């Protein structure tokens, strides 16, 4: 069974963006050391245009071969004129409002996103599924998430978009590893306790 991993950036107080979802205040922490970590451990989580700009578009996928994201996350790429932001992965966008995909490499999942993720998890393969965001989709898929990789940046928002747009439910995860960076960022990995 393949894993669904929510690989997400957040503030110290657990917000993935301001109330509108804007997370640009966190970008400044993606420095040379942090980029080397992404390049070495999670190159496929960097968008295809980003990989090209940074000179590592030729790196093989290490952890994921599939990405699923919500409409708001996908809209960030569309606003930049990018219709296939993760061309190095199979791409799915969960959306009830986007009726037709603007790119043949991107499949729209309009109904039963949980069923689609279960289908993807049941496929054979060594690589997993990258849940790119956002908050509402993570809430819908909460029970399917097997692993959390949380990139925490040293900022406090006070309020904003939570990591999970879901109902209250205490759910236990097991701490797997932590990595600290010179700029104050910390990456923590947790596995769901089943």
QUIFENNOR-V588699 format. One record per residue. N is the residue number from 1. D_FIRST is the distance of its C-alpha to the first C-alpha in Angstrom with 1 decimal. Layout:
# QUIFENNOR-V588699
n->N d_first->D_FIRST
n->N d_first->D_FIRST
This chain:
# QUIFENNOR-V588699
n->1 d_first->0.0
n->2 d_first->3.8
n->3 d_first->6.6
n->4 d_first->9.7
n->5 d_first->12.7
n->6 d_first->16.1
n->7 d_first->18.4
n->8 d_first->21.8
n->9 d_first->25.5
n->10 d_first->27.7
n->11 d_first->31.2
n->12 d_first->32.0
n->13 d_first->32.3
n->14 d_first->28.9
n->15 d_first->29.8
n->16 d_first->28.1
n->17 d_first->31.4
n->18 d_first->34.8
n->19 d_first->35.4
n->20 d_first->35.1
n->21 d_first->31.8
n->22 d_first->33.7
n->23 d_first->32.3
n->24 d_first->34.7
n->25 d_first->36.3
n->26 d_first->33.3
n->27 d_first->33.5
n->28 d_first->36.3
n->29 d_first->34.0
n->30 d_first->32.1
n->31 d_first->34.5
n->32 d_first->34.6
n->33 d_first->32.8
n->34 d_first->30.0
n->35 d_first->29.7
n->36 d_first->29.4
n->37 d_first->26.5
n->38 d_first->24.7
n->39 d_first->25.7
n->40 d_first->24.6
n->41 d_first->21.3
n->42 d_first->20.2
n->43 d_first->22.3
n->44 d_first->20.1
n->45 d_first->20.7
n->46 d_first->24.4
n->47 d_first->25.4
n->48 d_first->26.6
n->49 d_first->30.2
n->50 d_first->29.8
n->51 d_first->28.4
n->52 d_first->31.4
n->53 d_first->33.9
n->54 d_first->32.7
n->55 d_first->32.7
n->56 d_first->29.1
n->57 d_first->27.9
n->58 d_first->27.4
n->59 d_first->24.7
n->60 d_first->21.3
n->61 d_first->18.2
n->62 d_first->16.9
n->63 d_first->13.9
n->64 d_first->13.3
n->65 d_first->13.9
n->66 d_first->13.9
n->67 d_first->16.1
n->68 d_first->16.9
n->69 d_first->20.2
n->70 d_first->22.9
n->71 d_first->26.2
n->72 d_first->28.2
n->73 d_first->26.1
n->74 d_first->26.4
n->75 d_first->30.1
n->76 d_first->30.7
n->77 d_first->30.0
n->78 d_first->32.0
n->79 d_first->34.9
n->80 d_first->35.0
n->81 d_first->35.0
n->82 d_first->31.5
n->83 d_first->29.6
n->84 d_first->26.6
n->85 d_first->26.0
n->86 d_first->22.7
n->87 d_first->23.7
n->88 d_first->21.7
n->89 d_first->18.4
n->90 d_first->17.4
n->91 d_first->19.0
n->92 d_first->18.8
n->93 d_first->21.5
n->94 d_first->21.5
n->95 d_first->25.1
n->96 d_first->27.3
n->97 d_first->30.4
n->98 d_first->29.5
n->99 d_first->30.1
n->100 d_first->29.9
n->101 d_first->28.0
n->102 d_first->30.6
n->103 d_first->28.6
n->104 d_first->27.0
n->105 d_first->24.1
n->106 d_first->23.2
n->107 d_first->21.8
n->108 d_first->23.0
n->109 d_first->20.9
n->110 d_first->23.8
n->111 d_first->22.4
n->112 d_first->19.4
n->113 d_first->17.5
n->114 d_first->15.1
n->115 d_first->14.5
n->116 d_first->14.0
n->117 d_first->11.4
n->118 d_first->9.4
n->119 d_first->10.0
n->120 d_first->9.1
n->121 d_first->5.6
n->122 d_first->5.3
n->123 d_first->7.0
n->124 d_first->7.2
n->125 d_first->8.2
n->126 d_first->8.9
n->127 d_first->10.0
n->128 d_first->9.0
n->129 d_first->10.9
n->130 d_first->14.3
n->131 d_first->15.9
n->132 d_first->19.5
n->133 d_first->21.4
n->134 d_first->23.4
n->135 d_first->24.3
n->136 d_first->24.3
n->137 d_first->20.9
n->138 d_first->19.4
n->139 d_first->21.2
n->140 d_first->19.8
n->141 d_first->16.2
n->142 d_first->16.9
n->143 d_first->14.8
n->144 d_first->11.6
n->145 d_first->12.4
n->146 d_first->10.5
n->147 d_first->13.0
n->148 d_first->16.6
n->149 d_first->18.6
n->150 d_first->22.1
n->151 d_first->25.0
n->152 d_first->28.0
n->153 d_first->31.4
n->154 d_first->34.7
n->155 d_first->35.9
n->156 d_first->36.5
n->157 d_first->36.5
n->158 d_first->37.8
n->159 d_first->36.2
n->160 d_first->34.0
n->161 d_first->30.6
n->162 d_first->28.2
n->163 d_first->24.6
n->164 d_first->23.5
n->165 d_first->25.6
n->166 d_first->24.7
n->167 d_first->26.5
n->168 d_first->27.1
n->169 d_first->24.4
n->170 d_first->24.3
n->171 d_first->20.7
n->172 d_first->20.2
n->173 d_first->18.3
n->174 d_first->18.8
n->175 d_first->20.6
n->176 d_first->19.2
n->177 d_first->21.8
n->178 d_first->24.7
n->179 d_first->26.7
n->180 d_first->30.1
n->181 d_first->32.1
n->182 d_first->35.9
n->183 d_first->36.1
n->184 d_first->34.8
n->185 d_first->31.2
n->186 d_first->28.5
n->187 d_first->24.7
n->188 d_first->22.7
n->189 d_first->19.0
n->190 d_first->17.6
n->191 d_first->14.3
n->192 d_first->14.1
n->193 d_first->15.6
n->194 d_first->13.8
